[in-house]
Amino acid sequence: MQEIQPRVDELARQWKELEGTTAGKGEKLFDANRHVLYEQSCDDIDGWINEIESQIITDDVGHDLTTVNLLVQKQNVRHCISFIHFRLYGGRDGVLVLGFYLFLSAVSPGF
């Protein structure tokens, strides 16, 4: 028993050391891939913005109150999209949340 206990203690120490090393390497791997995740998020947002822009682009000048109000809403969306582009490519955090909030507040007054 006296010979086994030191070995068990050494194995327990080595196991804790291995767990600590593994956790540290996992964090380093995540940090190394963080920029890839950021680039993917930017690409996704850029695609979403392009899709929204294609839906709201119009040559209509508005001939009655209803179409003018719709055009004002579309202009608000364009403004929000420009702001999102600025925040996105300015390296700011919280782009997704801010972008969706601005979009919803532009198309749904009182949001």
ROSE-4610 file (N, C-alpha, C; in Angstrom, 1 decimal, always signed):
// ROSE-4610
residu = [M/M/M/Q/Q/Q/E/E/E/I/I/I/Q/Q/Q/P/P/P/R/R/R/V/V/V/D/D/D/E/E/E/L/L/L/A/A/A/R/R/R/Q/Q/Q/W/W/W/K/K/K/E/E/E/L/L/L/E/E/E/G/G/G/T/T/T/T/T/T/A/A/A/G/G/G/K/K/K/G/G/G/E/E/E/K/K/K/L/L/L/F/F/F/D/D/D/A/A/A/N/N/N/R/R/R/H/H/H/V/V/V/L/L/L/Y/Y/Y/E/E/E/Q/Q/Q/S/S/S/C/C/C/D/D/D/D/D/D/I/I/I/D/D/D/G/G/G/W/W/W/I/I/I/N/N/N/E/E/E/I/I/I/E/E/E/S/S/S/Q/Q/Q/I/I/I/I/I/I/T/T/T/D/D/D/D/D/D/V/V/V/G/G/G/H/H/H/D/D/D/L/L/L/T/T/T/T/T/T/V/V/V/N/N/N/L/L/L/L/L/L/V/V/V/Q/Q/Q/K/K/K/Q/Q/Q/N/N/N/V/V/V/R/R/R/H/H/H/C/C/C/I/I/I/S/S/S/F/F/F/I/I/I/H/H/H/F/F/F/R/R/R/L/L/L/Y/Y/Y/G/G/G/G/G/G/R/R/R/D/D/D/G/G/G/V/V/V/L/L/L/V/V/V/L/L/L/G/G/G/F/F/F/Y/Y/Y/L/L/L/F/F/F/L/L/L/S/S/S/A/A/A/V/V/V/S/S/S/P/P/P/G/G/G/F/F/F]
num = [1/1/1/2/2/2/3/3/3/4/4/4/5/5/5/6/6/6/7/7/7/8/8/8/9/9/9/10/10/10/11/11/11/12/12/12/13/13/13/14/14/14/15/15/15/16/16/16/17/17/17/18/18/18/19/19/19/20/20/20/21/21/21/22/22/22/23/23/23/24/24/24/25/25/25/26/26/26/27/27/27/28/28/28/29/29/29/30/30/30/31/31/31/32/32/32/33/33/33/34/34/34/35/35/35/36/36/36/37/37/37/38/38/38/39/39/39/40/40/40/41/41/41/42/42/42/43/43/43/44/44/44/45/45/45/46/46/46/47/47/47/48/48/48/49/49/49/50/50/50/51/51/51/52/52/52/53/53/53/54/54/54/55/55/55/56/56/56/57/57/57/58/58/58/59/59/59/60/60/60/61/61/61/62/62/62/63/63/63/64/64/64/65/65/65/66/66/66/67/67/67/68/68/68/69/69/69/70/70/70/71/71/71/72/72/72/73/73/73/74/74/74/75/75/75/76/76/76/77/77/77/78/78/78/79/79/79/80/80/80/81/81/81/82/82/82/83/83/83/84/84/84/85/85/85/86/86/86/87/87/87/88/88/88/89/89/89/90/90/90/91/91/91/92/92/92/93/93/93/94/94/94/95/95/95/96/96/96/97/97/97/98/98/98/99/99/99/100/100/100/101/101/101/102/102/102/103/103/103/104/104/104/105/105/105/106/106/106/107/107/107/108/108/108/109/109/109/110/110/110/111/111/111]
x = [+0.8/+0.0/+0.9/+2.0/+2.9/+3.5/+3.7/+4.3/+3.2/+2.0/+0.9/+0.5/+0.4/-0.2/+0.6/+2.0/+2.7/+2.5/+2.3/+2.0/+0.7/-0.3/-1.7/-1.7/-0.9/-0.9/-0.2/+0.9/+1.6/+0.7/-0.1/-1.0/-2.1/-2.6/-3.6/-3.1/-1.8/-1.2/-1.0/-0.5/-0.3/-1.7/-2.7/-4.0/-4.5/-4.4/-4.8/-3.9/-2.7/-1.8/-2.2/-2.6/-3.1/-4.4/-5.3/-6.5/-6.3/-5.4/-5.1/-4.4/-3.5/-2.9/-3.9/-4.8/-5.8/-6.7/-7.1/-8.0/-7.3/-6.0/-5.2/-5.1/-4.8/-4.7/-6.0/-7.1/-8.4/-8.7/-8.4/-8.6/-7.7/-6.5/-5.6/-6.1/-6.7/-7.2/-8.4/-9.3/-10.5/-10.0/-9.0/-8.5/-8.0/-7.3/-6.7/-7.8/-8.9/-10.0/-11.0/-10.8/-11.8/-11.9/-10.8/-10.9/-11.7/-11.6/-12.3/-13.8/-14.2/-15.6/-16.1/-15.3/-15.6/-15.8/-14.9/-15.0/-16.3/-16.6/-17.8/-19.1/-19.1/-20.2/-20.3/-19.2/-19.3/-19.8/-19.4/-19.9/-21.4/-21.8/-23.3/-24.1/-23.6/-24.3/-24.3/-23.1/-23.0/-24.0/-24.1/-25.1/-26.5/-26.8/-28.2/-28.4/-27.5/-27.6/-27.9/-27.1/-27.3/-28.7/-29.1/-30.5/-31.6/-31.4/-32.4/-32.3/-31.1/-30.9/-31.6/-31.4/-32.1/-33.6/-34.1/-35.6/-36.1/-35.3/-35.8/-35.5/-34.6/-34.2/-35.4/-35.7/-36.8/-36.5/-37.1/-37.0/-38.3/-39.2/-40.5/-40.3/-41.0/-40.9/-42.0/-43.0/-44.2/-45.2/-46.4/-47.4/-48.6/-48.6/-49.7/-49.1/-49.9/-49.4/-48.9/-49.6/-49.2/-47.9/-47.6/-46.3/-45.2/-45.5/-44.5/-44.1/-45.1/-44.8/-44.0/-44.3/-43.5/-42.1/-41.9/-40.6/-39.8/-40.4/-39.8/-39.3/-40.1/-39.7/-38.5/-38.5/-37.4/-36.1/-36.3/-35.1/-34.6/-35.4/-35.0/-34.2/-34.7/-34.0/-32.6/-32.5/-31.2/-30.3/-30.8/-30.0/-29.5/-30.3/-29.9/-28.8/-29.0/-28.0/-26.7/-26.7/-25.4/-24.8/-25.6/-25.0/-24.4/-25.1/-24.6/-23.3/-23.2/-22.0/-20.8/-21.1/-20.1/-19.7/-20.7/-20.3/-19.6/-20.0/-19.4/-18.0/-17.7/-16.4/-15.5/-16.1/-15.4/-14.8/-15.1/-14.6/-15.3/-16.6/-17.3/-18.0/-18.2/-18.9/-20.4/-21.2/-22.6/-23.3/-22.7/-23.2/-24.5/-24.7/-25.9/-27.1/-26.9/-28.0/-28.4/-27.4/-27.6/-28.3/-27.8/-28.4/-29.8/-30.2/-31.5/-32.4/-31.9/-32.7/-33.0/-32.0/-32.2/-33.2/-33.0/-33.9/-35.3/-35.5/-36.9/-37.5/-36.7/-37.2/-37.5/-36.8/-37.1/-38.3/-38.6/-39.7/-41.0/-40.8/-41.9/-41.8/-42.3/-42.3/-43.0/-42.3/-42.8/-42.3/-41.3/-40.7/-39.9]
y = [-1.2/+0.0/+1.3/+1.2/+2.4/+2.7/+1.7/+1.9/+2.4/+2.0/+2.4/+3.8/+4.2/+5.6/+6.7/+6.7/+7.7/+7.8/+6.6/+6.5/+7.1/+6.7/+7.3/+8.8/+9.3/+10.7/+11.4/+10.8/+11.3/+11.3/+10.3/+10.2/+11.2/+11.5/+12.5/+13.9/+14.1/+15.4/+15.6/+14.6/+14.6/+14.8/+14.2/+14.3/+15.8/+16.4/+17.8/+18.7/+18.4/+19.2/+19.1/+17.8/+17.6/+18.3/+18.3/+19.1/+20.6/+21.1/+22.5/+22.9/+22.0/+22.3/+22.2/+21.2/+21.1/+22.3/+22.8/+23.9/+25.2/+25.3/+26.5/+26.4/+25.2/+25.1/+25.3/+24.9/+25.1/+26.6/+27.4/+28.8/+29.5/+29.0/+29.6/+29.2/+28.0/+27.7/+28.5/+28.8/+29.6/+31.0/+31.6/+32.9/+33.0/+31.9/+31.9/+31.9/+31.3/+31.2/+32.4/+33.2/+34.3/+35.2/+35.5/+36.4/+35.7/+34.4/+33.7/+33.8/+33.6/+33.7/+35.2/+36.1/+37.5/+37.8/+37.3/+37.4/+36.8/+35.6/+34.9/+35.7/+36.3/+37.1/+38.3/+38.9/+40.1/+39.7/+38.6/+38.2/+37.9/+37.3/+37.0/+38.3/+39.2/+40.5/+41.2/+41.2/+41.9/+41.3/+40.0/+39.3/+39.7/+39.8/+40.2/+41.6/+42.5/+43.9/+44.0/+43.3/+43.4/+42.9/+41.9/+41.4/+42.4/+43.1/+44.1/+45.3/+45.7/+46.8/+46.5/+45.3/+45.0/+45.0/+44.8/+44.8/+46.2/+47.1/+48.5/+49.5/+49.1/+50.1/+50.3/+51.5/+51.8/+53.2/+53.4/+54.6/+55.5/+55.0/+55.6/+56.9/+58.0/+59.3/+59.6/+58.7/+58.9/+59.9/+59.4/+60.2/+60.5/+59.8/+60.0/+59.8/+60.0/+60.0/+58.6/+57.6/+56.2/+55.8/+56.1/+55.8/+56.6/+57.9/+58.7/+58.2/+57.7/+57.1/+55.8/+55.0/+53.8/+54.2/+55.2/+55.6/+56.2/+56.9/+57.4/+56.2/+55.2/+54.0/+53.3/+53.2/+52.6/+53.5/+54.8/+55.7/+55.5/+55.3/+55.0/+53.7/+52.7/+51.4/+51.6/+52.4/+52.7/+53.4/+54.3/+55.0/+54.0/+53.1/+52.1/+51.2/+50.8/+49.9/+50.6/+51.9/+52.7/+52.7/+52.9/+52.9/+51.6/+50.5/+49.1/+48.9/+49.3/+49.2/+50.0/+51.2/+51.9/+51.2/+50.7/+50.0/+48.7/+48.0/+46.7/+46.9/+47.8/+47.9/+48.8/+49.4/+50.2/+49.4/+48.1/+47.1/+47.2/+47.7/+47.8/+46.5/+46.3/+45.1/+45.4/+44.3/+44.4/+44.8/+44.5/+44.9/+44.2/+42.9/+42.2/+42.8/+42.9/+43.4/+44.8/+45.7/+47.0/+47.1/+46.3/+46.4/+45.9/+44.8/+44.4/+45.3/+45.9/+46.9/+48.1/+48.6/+49.8/+49.5/+48.3/+47.9/+47.8/+47.1/+47.0/+48.4/+49.2/+50.5/+51.4/+51.1/+51.9/+51.5/+50.2/+49.7/+49.5/+49.6/+49.5/+50.6/+51.8/+52.9/+52.5/+52.9/+52.6/+51.3/+50.7/+49.5/+49.7]
z = [+0.0/+0.0/+0.0/+0.7/+0.8/-0.6/-1.4/-2.7/-3.7/-3.5/-4.5/-4.3/-3.1/-2.8/-3.4/-3.4/-4.1/-5.6/-6.2/-7.6/-7.9/-7.1/-7.3/-7.1/-6.1/-6.0/-7.2/-7.7/-8.8/-10.1/-10.3/-11.4/-11.2/-10.0/-9.8/-10.1/-9.7/-10.0/-11.5/-12.2/-13.7/-14.4/-13.9/-14.5/-14.4/-13.2/-13.1/-14.0/-14.1/-15.0/-16.4/-16.8/-18.2/-18.4/-17.5/-17.6/-17.8/-17.0/-17.1/-18.4/-18.9/-20.1/-21.3/-21.2/-22.3/-22.3/-21.2/-21.1/-21.7/-21.3/-21.8/-23.3/-23.9/-25.3/-26.0/-25.4/-26.0/-26.1/-25.0/-25.1/-26.2/-26.3/-27.3/-28.7/-28.9/-30.2/-30.5/-29.5/-29.7/-30.1/-29.4/-29.7/-31.1/-31.5/-32.8/-33.9/-33.6/-34.6/-34.5/-33.5/-33.3/-34.5/-35.2/-36.4/-37.5/-37.6/-38.6/-38.3/-37.1/-36.7/-37.0/-36.7/-36.9/-38.4/-39.2/-40.7/-41.2/-40.7/-41.1/-40.8/-39.6/-39.1/-40.0/-40.3/-41.2/-42.6/-43.1/-44.4/-44.4/-43.3/-43.1/-43.1/-42.3/-42.2/-43.5/-44.2/-45.5/-46.5/-46.5/-47.4/-47.0/-45.7/-45.3/-45.7/-45.5/-45.9/-47.4/-48.2/-49.7/-50.1/-49.4/-49.7/-49.4/-48.2/-47.8/-48.8/-49.1/-50.0/-51.4/-51.9/-53.2/-53.1/-51.9/-51.7/-51.6/-51.1/-50.9/-52.0/-52.9/-54.0/-54.9/-55.2/-56.1/-56.7/-57.9/-58.6/-58.4/-57.6/-57.4/-56.6/-57.0/-56.4/-55.4/-55.4/-54.6/-55.1/-55.3/-55.9/-55.0/-53.9/-52.9/-51.5/-50.5/-49.1/-48.8/-49.2/-48.9/-49.4/-50.7/-51.3/-50.7/-50.4/-49.8/-48.4/-47.6/-46.3/-46.5/-47.5/-47.7/-48.1/-49.0/-49.4/-48.2/-47.3/-46.1/-45.2/-45.1/-44.3/-45.0/-46.3/-47.0/-46.9/-46.8/-46.6/-45.2/-44.2/-42.9/-42.8/-43.6/-43.6/-44.2/-45.3/-46.0/-45.0/-44.2/-43.2/-42.2/-41.7/-40.8/-41.4/-42.6/-43.3/-43.4/-43.7/-43.8/-42.4/-41.4/-40.0/-39.6/-40.0/-39.7/-40.5/-41.7/-42.5/-41.7/-41.3/-40.5/-39.3/-38.5/-37.3/-37.6/-38.6/-39.0/-39.4/-40.3/-40.8/-39.9/-38.9/-38.0/-36.8/-36.8/-35.8/-34.5/-34.5/-33.3/-32.9/-31.6/-31.1/-31.1/-31.0/-30.9/-32.2/-33.3/-34.6/-34.9/-34.6/-34.9/-34.2/-32.9/-32.0/-32.4/-32.6/-33.0/-34.4/-35.3/-36.6/-36.7/-36.0/-36.0/-35.3/-34.2/-33.5/-34.3/-35.0/-35.9/-37.0/-37.6/-38.7/-38.2/-37.1/-36.6/-36.2/-35.7/-35.3/-36.5/-37.6/-38.8/-39.5/-39.6/-40.3/-39.5/-38.2/-37.2/-36.2/-36.6/-35.7/-34.3/-33.3/-31.9/-31.4/-32.1/-31.7/-30.4]
